[in-house]
Amino acid sequence: MNLGNMNRLLLSVLLLAGCVSAQPWARERLDKSSRHGEWVSVKHDSRSVDAFVAYPEIREKAPVVLVIHEIFGMSDWVQLEADELAAAGFIAIAPDLLSGMGPNGGNTKSFASGDIGQAIQKLPPDQITADLNAAADWALKQPAANGKLFVTGYCYGGGQSFRFATNRPDLKAAFVYYGGPPPVDAMAKIHAPVYGFYGGNDARISAGVPDTQEKMKAAGKTYEPVIYDGAGHGFMRAGDDPAGAEPNVKARNAAFARMTSLIQTLSK
């Protein structure tokens, strides 16, 4: 790639990051939600992790869904996704993996939009796992939780949700949205079924699905992917956007229905 093309690619990434970080439509919907949402500080070792928690309005105790954000960090849409999961009857907790990593010890909001992705890529894997475990453990200890744990993630978070399944033996299921698999030798550590959600127009990711199927099958693990025709990368966020293209909206609705149905079934 020549310098001109590299500069144009960098510019497009920065513009996209700015676009994604704004999301006034997501903030507006979240502000109108009747469900209780709050920020909590989850502590482990010497770290404090900021996490957004959304609670369902139901009579019985609920499963916990750990929500892992995109490469864009803790955006308004990630919080909206947690609220949508709460609307479906689950306790959703979304940790900000950039907690304490920003300027002056800040979180995602302390970064310039164009710096978020680079900061996330530099996070130590062991720290990510510890942050996710701490958030999951905090939620499971809440009186309204029924002890069942699930994980879902999107783009970068999709890959992390797959990786989390290699580190969490009590996980009931992992829902991987357009994220890559862990190394093949780590697949042996997976105890929970893994369900994949991919865009038909996202060959960069979806072209690797057959290979992942073969490797998971060889490891004796459950892996059930679905590829949604016409949907692009990031179709869950794009499908929530009021200006989203129809294939993304259709894929988002079908994927969300599939995930929530599986959580309900696996929670019995």
N, C-alpha and C positions, 0 to 999 in steps of 0.2 A: 504494500500500500504506500503510495507516495505521500509527501508531506501535506499537499493540498487536500487529499482525500482524508487523511488523518485529522486535519483541522476541522474539516466539515463534519466528520463523524463526532468529534468532541463537542462541537457546537450543538449538534442535534441532541446529544445526550444531555447537555446542560439545559437546553430549552425544554426537553421532555421532563427533566427533573423539576424545573420550575413549575411546569404545568401540573405535574402530579402532586407537588407539595401544596398547591393552593386548594383545589377541590372545594370551592364554596358550596356546591350542591350537596356534598357529603356532610359538611358541617351543618348546613341548614336542616337536613333530614335528621341528623343526630340530635340537634337542639330541640326538635319537635317530638322526639321519642318520649313515650310515657314510662319507659322502663328506667330503672335505677342504674346509673353508670357512675363510676367513681375511679379516681386515681389512688393507687396504694403504693407504698414503698416496701419492696420485698428484699429482705436482707439475707445474705449468705457470705461466709468468710469475711472479707473486708469490704465487700461491695453492697451497694444499695441499688436495686433495680426498680425503675418506675414501670408500673403496669396499669393498663386500663382494664377495668372489670365491668362487665354488663351482666345483670341478673334478670332471669325470666320472671314473669308474673304468673306463677303457678302455685298450687297447693302442696304438691309433693316435692321431695328432694330431687335434685337434677344432676345429670352428668356434667362433667367439666370438659370444656374444649379449650385447649391451648392454641392460640392463634399466633402464627409467626409472620411478621411483616415482610414486605417486598424489599428490594434493594434500596428503595426510597425511604426506608426507615418508618418511624411511627407517624403515618399520615392520618388525615381525617378519615380517609376511606377505610383504613385498618380498624379504626374505632367504630365506624359504621358497620363493618362486617361483624365485629363482635356484638354489636347491638342487634343485628339481624339474626345471629345465632341465638341470642337471648330471646328474641321474639319467637324462635322455633322451639323454645323450652329448655335451653341449656345455659349453664354458667360459662361465660366466655371470658378468658383472661388473655390479654395481649401485652407481653412485656416489650419495652423499648430496649433493644439490645445495645443501643448506643448510650445508655444511661451512664453518666459519669465520664464518658469518653470525649465529650465535646469541649469547646473553649470554656475555661473556668469551671470545669467539671460538669458541664451541662449535658443534656440529652439531645435527641434528634433536632429539636427546635433551635438549639444553639449553633447549629452548623449552617453555613451557606448552602443553598440547594445543591450546587454543583459539587460539594465536598462530601455529601452524605454517602454516596455509593462507594467512594474510595475508602472512607472510614470503616464502612461495614466489611469490605473485603479484607481489611487488616485485622479484624477481630480474631483473637486466639480461639481455636475450636473448643478447647477445654473450658474457656470462660463462657462461650455460648451455651454449651451443654449444662454448665452449672447454673447459669441464669434461667434457662428453660426449666430445669429441674426444680429450682427454687420457686418459680412462679407456679408451676404445676402443684407442688407440695402445699403452697399457701392456699391455693384454691380448694384443693381436696380437703383441707382442714376446716373449711367453712361449714357452719351448721346446716346450710341449705344444700350442700353437696352430697351425692349418694355414693361416692367412692369410685365411680367409673371415670377413667381418663381417656381422652381422645386428643389428637393433635392434627392441626391443619396449617398449611402454609402456602404462600403464593410467590411464584418466580424464585427469587433467592430463598424465600421462606419455604417454598415447596421442596427445594433440595434439603433444607434444614429439617423439615418435617420427616423426610425419608431417613435422614441421618439420625434424628432423634429416636426413631424406631429401633436403631441399633444400640441405643444406650438406656432404654427404659423398659424393663421387663414387664411391668404391670400395665403397659399401654394396651387399650382395647382395640384400637385401630389408628392408622395414619392415613390422612387424606392429602395426597401430593398434587398440587396444582402447578402444572408446567414447570416442574423442577427436576433436576438431574438426580440419578441414583447415587448411593454411596459406593465405595470400592467393593469389588466382588467378595473380597475376604471378610468384609464387615457384615455382609448379608446373613451370614450364619448366626449372627447375634440377634436377629430380628425374631420376636416372638408373636407379634401382632400381624393381622392382615394389613396389606397396603393397597389402597385404592388410588388409581391415578386419573387425572383429569387433564386433557391436552387439547390444544387447538389444531384443527385440520390445516390451517394456514400458518403453522408455526413449526416448519420442518427442522429448524435449528434444534428444537427440543424433541418434537414428536417423532422424528426419524430414528431416534435412539430407543424408542419404546420396544420394538421387537427384540433387540439385544438384551434389554433389561428383563423382558419376559423370560428369555432363555436362561439368563443367569439366576433369576429368582426361582425358576422351576428347578434348576439343577441344585440349588441350595435347599430345596424342599419347602419353599416359602410361598405364601399366598400373595399374589400380585394381580390385581384386576384393573387394567387401564381402559379408559374410554376416550376416544378421540372425537371431538365435536366438529362436524363439517362446517367449513366457512369461518370458524372462529379463529381469532388471532391470539398472539401472546398477550397475557394480561386480560383475558376476556371477562374475568370476574369483576375487576374494577371497571373496565370499559362497559360491561353490561349493566352495571349499576348507574353509570353516568346517563342522565336524561338525554344526552346527545349521542349515546352509543349506537353503533350500527346494529341492524337487526340480527345478523348472525351471532354477534357477541351477546346481545340480550337473550336470545334463545338459548345459547350455550350456558350462560350464567344461570338462568332459571332451571334448566334441566340438571346442571351440575349441583346446584344448591339443593334441589329436591332429592337427588340421589344421595348426597351426603347426609342430609338430615334424616332420611329414611333409614339409612344404614346405622346411624347413631342410635336411633330409637330401637331398631331391631337388636343391635349388639348390646344394648343396655338392659335388656330383659333377663 
